[in-house]
Amino acid sequence: MTPVELRKKGYEILVKHLGQVDAIRFLQQTGWGSGDYTQERKETLDKVTREEFWEDLQRIRNRKINH
């Protein structure tokens, strides 16, 4: 499961079990996180090859078309 898919599924579960208002309240309480996003992103993307990137992009596009 990709990070985007995980986030989407998490939001859906929160809304299903808490309702929209309480899900938003919960998300507001969790804050913005910590760390250096730019550095973490660079480290993550340095590990991904161009071929892997295009395969993931194609898979995501195909999933959107089929749903």
C-alpha positions in Angstrom: 0.0 0.0 0.0 1.4 3.4 -1.0 1.5 6.3 1.5 -1.3 8.0 -0.3 -3.4 4.9 -0.2 -2.7 4.4 3.5 -3.6 8.0 4.2 -6.9 7.8 2.2 -7.9 4.6 3.9 -7.1 6.1 7.3 -9.3 9.1 6.6 -12.1 6.9 5.5 -11.9 4.8 8.7 -11.8 7.9 10.9 -14.8 9.4 9.2 -16.7 6.1 9.3 -16.1 5.5 13.0 -16.0 9.1 14.3 -18.1 11.0 11.8 -16.9 14.0 9.8 -16.8 16.6 12.7 -15.0 14.4 15.2 -12.6 13.1 12.5 -11.6 16.7 11.7 -11.2 17.5 15.4 -9.0 14.4 15.9 -6.8 15.4 12.9 -6.5 19.0 14.3 -5.3 17.6 17.6 -2.6 15.4 16.0 -0.6 18.5 14.9 1.7 19.0 12.0 4.4 16.5 13.1 8.1 17.1 13.4 11.3 16.5 11.6 12.8 17.8 8.4 10.4 17.0 5.6 12.8 18.2 2.9 15.6 16.0 4.1 13.4 13.0 4.6 11.9 13.4 1.2 15.3 13.7 -0.4 16.5 10.5 1.4 13.4 8.7 0.3 13.5 9.7 -3.3 17.2 9.0 -3.6 16.3 5.3 -3.2 13.7 5.3 -6.0 14.8 4.6 -9.5 13.3 6.4 -12.5 11.7 3.1 -13.6 10.1 2.5 -10.2 8.7 6.0 -10.2 7.1 5.5 -13.6 5.8 2.1 -12.7 4.1 3.5 -9.6 2.7 6.5 -11.5 1.3 4.2 -14.2 -0.3 1.9 -11.5 -1.9 4.9 -9.8 -3.3 6.2 -13.1 -4.7 2.8 -14.0 -6.3 2.4 -10.6 -8.1 5.8 -11.0 -9.3 4.9 -14.5 -10.7 1.5 -13.3 -12.5 3.0 -10.3 
